[in-house]
Amino acid sequence: MKALILEDMPESQEMLCEIAATAFPDIECECVADIKSALAHTGGCFQLALIDLSLPDGSGIEVIQRLATACPGCTIVVATIFDDDEHLFPALRAGAHGYLLKDEAPEVLARQLHGIRDGQPPLSPSVARRMLSHFRDESEGARTGQQVSLSPREREVLGQLARGISIAAIALEMGISHHTVGDHVKNLYRKLNISSRAEAALQARNMGLM
């Protein structure tokens, strides 16, 4: 298992490597300190990426977007000190699967990363609460109390998607084509007004599907 770590502070690089190694003992970490170097590595085969958002030469969101396209099998996790909406939601929309705050205890961060193996999105508790509050406020304003109606097939896809299962694996499990699964995912994102797997996982948890 290989991980890409984008972090410009040497001590934080070391901390993130140790956390990744605690969560995944067989992991190999490739550390870079700027956007340019990270983009040069996006052609590689990484299973995990820990991305800081504020770098000397730009925003880590650019790297998240590139990784989401170039390495679809990679779990992309933001590792930052920022917990505001202006950083959180653009990162998720860019393709991040998780969002961790570096000021949490290392053992807590390692536990959050380890949950990836069980299909749990790596989200710091305060971030998860912020997302749930955002969706609750948004749904109350947009739907005026009306519940979103999902078909049984859509609920099944949402549950599988939230566990981190790939589109191809969902298609195989459900006995349908991956194109059909893709259509279900598009409908789910539109109906639930979401744009990432992390948001899908929270919605699924809210609906009792996890």
PyRosetta script that sets phi, psi and omega in degrees:
from pyrosetta import init, pose_from_sequence

init()
pose = pose_from_sequence("MKALILEDMPESQEMLCEIAATAFPDIECECVADIKSALAHTGGCFQLALIDLSLPDGSGIEVIQRLATACPGCTIVVATIFDDDEHLFPALRAGAHGYLLKDEAPEVLARQLHGIRDGQPPLSPSVARRMLSHFRDESEGARTGQQVSLSPREREVLGQLARGISIAAIALEMGISHHTVGDHVKNLYRKLNISSRAEAALQARNMGLM")
pose.set_psi(1, 133.8)
pose.set_omega(1, -178.1)
pose.set_phi(2, -120.5)
pose.set_psi(2, 144.0)
pose.set_omega(2, 179.6)
pose.set_phi(3, -128.2)
pose.set_psi(3, 140.8)
pose.set_omega(3, 172.1)
pose.set_phi(4, -103.0)
pose.set_psi(4, 126.8)
pose.set_omega(4, 179.2)
pose.set_phi(5, -118.0)
pose.set_psi(5, 118.2)
pose.set_omega(5, 177.4)
pose.set_phi(6, -106.8)
pose.set_psi(6, 107.1)
pose.set_omega(6, -176.4)
pose.set_phi(7, -159.1)
pose.set_psi(7, 129.1)
pose.set_omega(7, -175.1)
pose.set_phi(8, -88.5)
pose.set_psi(8, -15.0)
pose.set_omega(8, 179.7)
pose.set_phi(9, -93.1)
pose.set_psi(9, 120.7)
pose.set_omega(9, -176.9)
pose.set_phi(10, -55.0)
pose.set_psi(10, -41.7)
pose.set_omega(10, -178.6)
pose.set_phi(11, -68.2)
pose.set_psi(11, -33.1)
pose.set_omega(11, 177.6)
pose.set_phi(12, -73.4)
pose.set_psi(12, -36.6)
pose.set_omega(12, 174.3)
pose.set_phi(13, -56.1)
pose.set_psi(13, -48.1)
pose.set_omega(13, -178.7)
pose.set_phi(14, -62.4)
pose.set_psi(14, -42.8)
pose.set_omega(14, 179.7)
pose.set_phi(15, -61.6)
pose.set_psi(15, -45.3)
pose.set_omega(15, -178.7)
pose.set_phi(16, -65.7)
pose.set_psi(16, -36.5)
pose.set_omega(16, 176.3)
pose.set_phi(17, -63.0)
pose.set_psi(17, -43.4)
pose.set_omega(17, 179.9)
pose.set_phi(18, -64.6)
pose.set_psi(18, -40.5)
pose.set_omega(18, 178.8)
pose.set_phi(19, -64.1)
pose.set_psi(19, -44.5)
pose.set_omega(19, 179.1)
pose.set_phi(20, -62.2)
pose.set_psi(20, -40.1)
pose.set_omega(20, -179.5)
pose.set_phi(21, -68.8)
pose.set_psi(21, -32.8)
pose.set_omega(21, 176.7)
pose.set_phi(22, -67.4)
pose.set_psi(22, -41.7)
pose.set_omega(22, -179.1)
pose.set_phi(23, -73.6)
pose.set_psi(23, -37.2)
pose.set_omega(23, -176.8)
pose.set_phi(24, -134.7)
pose.set_psi(24, 91.5)
pose.set_omega(24, -173.8)
pose.set_phi(25, -57.8)
pose.set_psi(25, -24.2)
pose.set_omega(25, -177.4)
pose.set_phi(26, -92.1)
pose.set_psi(26, 10.6)
pose.set_omega(26, -171.5)
pose.set_phi(27, -78.7)
pose.set_psi(27, 147.2)
pose.set_omega(27, 172.7)
pose.set_phi(28, -115.7)
pose.set_psi(28, 125.7)
pose.set_omega(28, -176.0)
pose.set_phi(29, -103.1)
pose.set_psi(29, 132.8)
pose.set_omega(29, 172.4)
pose.set_phi(30, -111.4)
pose.set_psi(30, 114.0)
pose.set_omega(30, -175.2)
pose.set_phi(31, -103.3)
pose.set_psi(31, 134.8)
pose.set_omega(31, 175.1)
pose.set_phi(32, -132.8)
pose.set_psi(32, 158.2)
pose.set_omega(32, -171.8)
pose.set_phi(33, -117.1)
pose.set_psi(33, 1.1)
pose.set_omega(33, 180.0)
pose.set_phi(34, -150.8)
pose.set_psi(34, 166.4)
pose.set_omega(34, -176.8)
pose.set_phi(35, -61.1)
pose.set_psi(35, -45.2)
pose.set_omega(35, -176.9)
pose.set_phi(36, -56.9)
pose.set_psi(36, -46.9)
pose.set_omega(36, 180.0)
pose.set_phi(37, -66.3)
pose.set_psi(37, -38.7)
pose.set_omega(37, -180.0)
pose.set_phi(38, -64.5)
pose.set_psi(38, -43.4)
pose.set_omega(38, -180.0)
pose.set_phi(39, -63.3)
pose.set_psi(39, -32.7)
pose.set_omega(39, 178.5)
pose.set_phi(40, -68.4)
pose.set_psi(40, -19.8)
pose.set_omega(40, -178.7)
pose.set_phi(41, -97.7)
pose.set_psi(41, -5.1)
pose.set_omega(41, -172.9)
pose.set_phi(42, -69.6)
pose.set_psi(42, -12.2)
pose.set_omega(42, 176.1)
pose.set_phi(43, -80.6)
pose.set_psi(43, -9.7)
pose.set_omega(43, -179.7)
pose.set_phi(44, -76.6)
pose.set_psi(44, 170.4)
pose.set_omega(44, -178.5)
pose.set_phi(45, -100.1)
pose.set_psi(45, 96.3)
pose.set_omega(45, 179.1)
pose.set_phi(46, -110.4)
pose.set_psi(46, 142.0)
pose.set_omega(46, 174.8)
pose.set_phi(47, -95.4)
pose.set_psi(47, -17.4)
pose.set_omega(47, -178.7)
pose.set_phi(48, -145.1)
pose.set_psi(48, 141.9)
pose.set_omega(48, 174.1)
pose.set_phi(49, -135.7)
pose.set_psi(49, 128.6)
pose.set_omega(49, 174.9)
pose.set_phi(50, -109.8)
pose.set_psi(50, 115.1)
pose.set_omega(50, -168.5)
pose.set_phi(51, -120.1)
pose.set_psi(51, 121.2)
pose.set_omega(51, 170.4)
pose.set_phi(52, -78.8)
pose.set_psi(52, 153.6)
pose.set_omega(52, -176.3)
pose.set_phi(53, -95.6)
pose.set_psi(53, -31.4)
pose.set_omega(53, -175.7)
pose.set_phi(54, -106.4)
pose.set_psi(54, 103.4)
pose.set_omega(54, -178.4)
pose.set_phi(55, -117.6)
pose.set_psi(55, 159.6)
pose.set_omega(55, -177.9)
pose.set_phi(56, -58.2)
pose.set_psi(56, -31.4)
pose.set_omega(56, -175.8)
pose.set_phi(57, -110.8)
pose.set_psi(57, 19.4)
pose.set_omega(57, 176.1)
pose.set_phi(58, 146.5)
pose.set_psi(58, -161.4)
pose.set_omega(58, -177.3)
pose.set_phi(59, -103.0)
pose.set_psi(59, 140.0)
pose.set_omega(59, 177.5)
pose.set_phi(60, -64.7)
pose.set_psi(60, -14.8)
pose.set_omega(60, 179.3)
pose.set_phi(61, -60.3)
pose.set_psi(61, -33.4)
pose.set_omega(61, 177.6)
pose.set_phi(62, -61.3)
pose.set_psi(62, -39.7)
pose.set_omega(62, 179.4)
pose.set_phi(63, -70.9)
pose.set_psi(63, -39.2)
pose.set_omega(63, 177.7)
pose.set_phi(64, -58.8)
pose.set_psi(64, -46.6)
pose.set_omega(64, 179.7)
pose.set_phi(65, -60.1)
pose.set_psi(65, -43.8)
pose.set_omega(65, -179.1)
pose.set_phi(66, -66.5)
pose.set_psi(66, -43.8)
pose.set_omega(66, 179.9)
pose.set_phi(67, -64.3)
pose.set_psi(67, -40.3)
pose.set_omega(67, -178.6)
pose.set_phi(68, -60.6)
pose.set_psi(68, -31.4)
pose.set_omega(68, 179.8)
pose.set_phi(69, -87.3)
pose.set_psi(69, -46.4)
pose.set_omega(69, -173.1)
pose.set_phi(70, -80.6)
pose.set_psi(70, -26.3)
pose.set_omega(70, -175.4)
pose.set_phi(71, -135.9)
pose.set_psi(71, 71.0)
pose.set_omega(71, -174.0)
pose.set_phi(72, -61.7)
pose.set_psi(72, -20.2)
pose.set_omega(72, 179.3)
pose.set_phi(73, -85.2)
pose.set_psi(73, 0.4)
pose.set_omega(73, -176.9)
pose.set_phi(74, -87.9)
pose.set_psi(74, 132.7)
pose.set_omega(74, 172.9)
pose.set_phi(75, -85.8)
pose.set_psi(75, 114.1)
pose.set_omega(75, -174.6)
pose.set_phi(76, -99.6)
pose.set_psi(76, 121.4)
pose.set_omega(76, -177.0)
pose.set_phi(77, -125.3)
pose.set_psi(77, 125.9)
pose.set_omega(77, 174.3)
pose.set_phi(78, -74.9)
pose.set_psi(78, 135.3)
pose.set_omega(78, 174.2)
pose.set_phi(79, -126.1)
pose.set_psi(79, 105.9)
pose.set_omega(79, -169.0)
pose.set_phi(80, -148.5)
pose.set_psi(80, 175.1)
pose.set_omega(80, 173.7)
pose.set_phi(81, -101.3)
pose.set_psi(81, -7.8)
pose.set_omega(81, -175.6)
pose.set_phi(82, -89.4)
pose.set_psi(82, 127.3)
pose.set_omega(82, 179.4)
pose.set_phi(83, -121.3)
pose.set_psi(83, 21.5)
pose.set_omega(83, -178.3)
pose.set_phi(84, -93.0)
pose.set_psi(84, 161.4)
pose.set_omega(84, -178.7)
pose.set_phi(85, -60.0)
pose.set_psi(85, -32.8)
pose.set_omega(85, -176.4)
pose.set_phi(86, -66.2)
pose.set_psi(86, -22.8)
pose.set_omega(86, 175.6)
pose.set_phi(87, -101.0)
pose.set_psi(87, -40.2)
pose.set_omega(87, -174.6)
pose.set_phi(88, -61.6)
pose.set_psi(88, -57.9)
pose.set_omega(88, -170.6)
pose.set_phi(89, -71.7)
pose.set_psi(89, -37.7)
pose.set_omega(89, 173.3)
pose.set_phi(90, -60.5)
pose.set_psi(90, -36.0)
pose.set_omega(90, 179.0)
pose.set_phi(91, -66.1)
pose.set_psi(91, -42.6)
pose.set_omega(91, 178.9)
pose.set_phi(92, -66.4)
pose.set_psi(92, -41.1)
pose.set_omega(92, 179.3)
pose.set_phi(93, -66.8)
pose.set_psi(93, -28.2)
pose.set_omega(93, 179.4)
pose.set_phi(94, -73.2)
pose.set_psi(94, -19.0)
pose.set_omega(94, 177.9)
pose.set_phi(95, 129.3)
pose.set_psi(95, 4.2)
pose.set_omega(95, 178.8)
pose.set_phi(96, -66.4)
pose.set_psi(96, 139.9)
pose.set_omega(96, 178.7)
pose.set_phi(97, -94.6)
pose.set_psi(97, -14.8)
pose.set_omega(97, -177.9)
pose.set_phi(98, -156.2)
pose.set_psi(98, 169.9)
pose.set_omega(98, -175.3)
pose.set_phi(99, -151.5)
pose.set_psi(99, 110.8)
pose.set_omega(99, -177.6)
pose.set_phi(100, -117.9)
pose.set_psi(100, 144.8)
pose.set_omega(100, 178.5)
pose.set_phi(101, -97.6)
pose.set_psi(101, 125.1)
pose.set_omega(101, -173.5)
pose.set_phi(102, -69.1)
pose.set_psi(102, -14.6)
pose.set_omega(102, -179.2)
pose.set_phi(103, -84.6)
pose.set_psi(103, 2.5)
pose.set_omega(103, 174.8)
pose.set_phi(104, -80.0)
pose.set_psi(104, 162.2)
pose.set_omega(104, -179.7)
pose.set_phi(105, -62.2)
pose.set_psi(105, 140.3)
pose.set_omega(105, -178.9)
pose.set_phi(106, -53.6)
pose.set_psi(106, -38.5)
pose.set_omega(106, -178.6)
pose.set_phi(107, -67.3)
pose.set_psi(107, -31.5)
pose.set_omega(107, 177.6)
pose.set_phi(108, -69.9)
pose.set_psi(108, -43.3)
pose.set_omega(108, 178.9)
pose.set_phi(109, -63.6)
pose.set_psi(109, -41.9)
pose.set_omega(109, 179.0)
pose.set_phi(110, -62.5)
pose.set_psi(110, -39.2)
pose.set_omega(110, 178.7)
pose.set_phi(111, -65.0)
pose.set_psi(111, -40.2)
pose.set_omega(111, 177.9)
pose.set_phi(112, -62.8)
pose.set_psi(112, -42.0)
pose.set_omega(112, 178.8)
pose.set_phi(113, -66.9)
pose.set_psi(113, -40.6)
pose.set_omega(113, -178.8)
pose.set_phi(114, -60.4)
pose.set_psi(114, -29.4)
pose.set_omega(114, 179.5)
pose.set_phi(115, -63.4)
pose.set_psi(115, -15.4)
pose.set_omega(115, 178.0)
pose.set_phi(116, -57.5)
pose.set_psi(116, -36.9)
pose.set_omega(116, -179.3)
pose.set_phi(117, -61.5)
pose.set_psi(117, -26.8)
pose.set_omega(117, 179.9)
pose.set_phi(118, -98.9)
pose.set_psi(118, 10.1)
pose.set_omega(118, 178.1)
pose.set_phi(119, 80.2)
pose.set_psi(119, 13.8)
pose.set_omega(119, 179.4)
pose.set_phi(120, -88.1)
pose.set_psi(120, 130.8)
pose.set_omega(120, 178.5)
pose.set_phi(121, -68.9)
pose.set_psi(121, 131.2)
pose.set_omega(121, 179.8)
pose.set_phi(122, -75.7)
pose.set_psi(122, 97.6)
pose.set_omega(122, -177.4)
pose.set_phi(123, -129.0)
pose.set_psi(123, 129.4)
pose.set_omega(123, 172.8)
pose.set_phi(124, -63.1)
pose.set_psi(124, 144.1)
pose.set_omega(124, -176.5)
pose.set_phi(125, -53.3)
pose.set_psi(125, -42.3)
pose.set_omega(125, -179.3)
pose.set_phi(126, -66.5)
pose.set_psi(126, -32.1)
pose.set_omega(126, 177.8)
pose.set_phi(127, -69.9)
pose.set_psi(127, -43.5)
pose.set_omega(127, 178.3)
pose.set_phi(128, -60.5)
pose.set_psi(128, -41.1)
pose.set_omega(128, 178.5)
pose.set_phi(129, -64.7)
pose.set_psi(129, -39.6)
pose.set_omega(129, 179.4)
pose.set_phi(130, -63.7)
pose.set_psi(130, -41.3)
pose.set_omega(130, 179.8)
pose.set_phi(131, -65.4)
pose.set_psi(131, -44.8)
pose.set_omega(131, 179.9)
pose.set_phi(132, -62.5)
pose.set_psi(132, -40.9)
pose.set_omega(132, 178.5)
pose.set_phi(133, -64.1)
pose.set_psi(133, -40.4)
pose.set_omega(133, 179.3)
pose.set_phi(134, -61.6)
pose.set_psi(134, -46.9)
pose.set_omega(134, -179.0)
pose.set_phi(135, -66.6)
pose.set_psi(135, -38.3)
pose.set_omega(135, -179.5)
pose.set_phi(136, -64.2)
pose.set_psi(136, -46.5)
pose.set_omega(136, 179.3)
pose.set_phi(137, -63.9)
pose.set_psi(137, -40.7)
pose.set_omega(137, -177.5)
pose.set_phi(138, -67.5)
pose.set_psi(138, -42.1)
pose.set_omega(138, -178.4)
pose.set_phi(139, -68.2)
pose.set_psi(139, -36.9)
pose.set_omega(139, 178.8)
pose.set_phi(140, -65.5)
pose.set_psi(140, -37.1)
pose.set_omega(140, -179.4)
pose.set_phi(141, -77.6)
pose.set_psi(141, -38.4)
pose.set_omega(141, -173.3)
pose.set_phi(142, -84.6)
pose.set_psi(142, -32.9)
pose.set_omega(142, -173.0)
pose.set_phi(143, -110.0)
pose.set_psi(143, -0.8)
pose.set_omega(143, -180.0)
pose.set_phi(144, 45.0)
pose.set_psi(144, 48.3)
pose.set_omega(144, 174.1)
pose.set_phi(145, 85.5)
pose.set_psi(145, -2.4)
pose.set_omega(145, -177.4)
pose.set_phi(146, -84.3)
pose.set_psi(146, 132.5)
pose.set_omega(146, -178.7)
pose.set_phi(147, -75.9)
pose.set_psi(147, 143.0)
pose.set_omega(147, 174.8)
pose.set_phi(148, -71.9)
pose.set_psi(148, 132.9)
pose.set_omega(148, -179.5)
pose.set_phi(149, -98.5)
pose.set_psi(149, 117.7)
pose.set_omega(149, 177.5)
pose.set_phi(150, -113.7)
pose.set_psi(150, 140.6)
pose.set_omega(150, 175.9)
pose.set_phi(151, -72.4)
pose.set_psi(151, 160.7)
pose.set_omega(151, 177.1)
pose.set_phi(152, -55.3)
pose.set_psi(152, -38.6)
pose.set_omega(152, -180.0)
pose.set_phi(153, -66.8)
pose.set_psi(153, -40.0)
pose.set_omega(153, 178.7)
pose.set_phi(154, -66.4)
pose.set_psi(154, -38.6)
pose.set_omega(154, 178.2)
pose.set_phi(155, -64.3)
pose.set_psi(155, -38.8)
pose.set_omega(155, 178.6)
pose.set_phi(156, -64.9)
pose.set_psi(156, -44.1)
pose.set_omega(156, 178.8)
pose.set_phi(157, -62.9)
pose.set_psi(157, -42.9)
pose.set_omega(157, -179.8)
pose.set_phi(158, -60.6)
pose.set_psi(158, -43.8)
pose.set_omega(158, 179.1)
pose.set_phi(159, -61.7)
pose.set_psi(159, -42.7)
pose.set_omega(159, 179.7)
pose.set_phi(160, -68.2)
pose.set_psi(160, -42.9)
pose.set_omega(160, -179.6)
pose.set_phi(161, -60.7)
pose.set_psi(161, -42.4)
pose.set_omega(161, -178.3)
pose.set_phi(162, -65.5)
pose.set_psi(162, -23.8)
pose.set_omega(162, 179.3)
pose.set_phi(163, -85.9)
pose.set_psi(163, 4.3)
pose.set_omega(163, 176.7)
pose.set_phi(164, 83.6)
pose.set_psi(164, 13.7)
pose.set_omega(164, -179.6)
pose.set_phi(165, -77.2)
pose.set_psi(165, 138.7)
pose.set_omega(165, -176.9)
pose.set_phi(166, -70.6)
pose.set_psi(166, 160.3)
pose.set_omega(166, 178.7)
pose.set_phi(167, -57.9)
pose.set_psi(167, -43.7)
pose.set_omega(167, -179.1)
pose.set_phi(168, -63.1)
pose.set_psi(168, -41.3)
pose.set_omega(168, -179.5)
pose.set_phi(169, -69.3)
pose.set_psi(169, -36.4)
pose.set_omega(169, 176.6)
pose.set_phi(170, -63.0)
pose.set_psi(170, -43.7)
pose.set_omega(170, -180.0)
pose.set_phi(171, -60.3)
pose.set_psi(171, -43.4)
pose.set_omega(171, -179.9)
pose.set_phi(172, -64.9)
pose.set_psi(172, -43.1)
pose.set_omega(172, -178.9)
pose.set_phi(173, -64.1)
pose.set_psi(173, -40.2)
pose.set_omega(173, -175.1)
pose.set_phi(174, -91.4)
pose.set_psi(174, -7.9)
pose.set_omega(174, 178.6)
pose.set_phi(175, 72.1)
pose.set_psi(175, 32.4)
pose.set_omega(175, 177.7)
pose.set_phi(176, -129.0)
pose.set_psi(176, 169.6)
pose.set_omega(176, -178.8)
pose.set_phi(177, -75.7)
pose.set_psi(177, 156.7)
pose.set_omega(177, 179.3)
pose.set_phi(178, -68.5)
pose.set_psi(178, -23.2)
pose.set_omega(178, 175.6)
pose.set_phi(179, -66.2)
pose.set_psi(179, -40.4)
pose.set_omega(179, 178.7)
pose.set_phi(180, -65.9)
pose.set_psi(180, -41.3)
pose.set_omega(180, 176.5)
pose.set_phi(181, -60.9)
pose.set_psi(181, -42.3)
pose.set_omega(181, 178.1)
pose.set_phi(182, -59.1)
pose.set_psi(182, -39.0)
pose.set_omega(182, 177.8)
pose.set_phi(183, -65.4)
pose.set_psi(183, -40.9)
pose.set_omega(183, 177.7)
pose.set_phi(184, -62.2)
pose.set_psi(184, -41.9)
pose.set_omega(184, -179.4)
pose.set_phi(185, -63.1)
pose.set_psi(185, -43.9)
pose.set_omega(185, 178.1)
pose.set_phi(186, -59.8)
pose.set_psi(186, -43.7)
pose.set_omega(186, 179.1)
pose.set_phi(187, -64.4)
pose.set_psi(187, -39.9)
pose.set_omega(187, 179.2)
pose.set_phi(188, -63.5)
pose.set_psi(188, -46.3)
pose.set_omega(188, -179.7)
pose.set_phi(189, -60.8)
pose.set_psi(189, -39.6)
pose.set_omega(189, -179.2)
pose.set_phi(190, -69.1)
pose.set_psi(190, -47.6)
pose.set_omega(190, -177.5)
pose.set_phi(191, -64.3)
pose.set_psi(191, -40.3)
pose.set_omega(191, -176.1)
pose.set_phi(192, -90.9)
pose.set_psi(192, -5.0)
pose.set_omega(192, 179.5)
pose.set_phi(193, 58.2)
pose.set_psi(193, 49.3)
pose.set_omega(193, 179.5)
pose.set_phi(194, -124.9)
pose.set_psi(194, 171.2)
pose.set_omega(194, -177.5)
pose.set_phi(195, -146.7)
pose.set_psi(195, 14.0)
pose.set_omega(195, -179.5)
pose.set_phi(196, -153.1)
pose.set_psi(196, 163.1)
pose.set_omega(196, 178.1)
pose.set_phi(197, -66.6)
pose.set_psi(197, -34.3)
pose.set_omega(197, 179.3)
pose.set_phi(198, -62.0)
pose.set_psi(198, -43.1)
pose.set_omega(198, 177.3)
pose.set_phi(199, -65.9)
pose.set_psi(199, -38.9)
pose.set_omega(199, 178.8)
pose.set_phi(200, -61.8)
pose.set_psi(200, -39.3)
pose.set_omega(200, -179.3)
pose.set_phi(201, -64.5)
pose.set_psi(201, -41.5)
pose.set_omega(201, 179.2)
pose.set_phi(202, -66.3)
pose.set_psi(202, -39.7)
pose.set_omega(202, 177.8)
pose.set_phi(203, -64.6)
pose.set_psi(203, -42.4)
pose.set_omega(203, 179.9)
pose.set_phi(204, -63.1)
pose.set_psi(204, -40.9)
pose.set_omega(204, 178.9)
pose.set_phi(205, -64.5)
pose.set_psi(205, -40.4)
pose.set_omega(205, 179.0)
pose.set_phi(206, -63.6)
pose.set_psi(206, -31.2)
pose.set_omega(206, -177.0)
pose.set_phi(207, -92.6)
pose.set_psi(207, 3.4)
pose.set_omega(207, 178.5)
pose.set_phi(208, 75.8)
pose.set_psi(208, 25.1)
pose.set_omega(208, -178.4)
pose.set_phi(209, -95.5)
pose.set_psi(209, -1.6)
pose.set_omega(209, 179.5)
pose.set_phi(210, -128.4)
pose.dump_pdb("model.pdb")
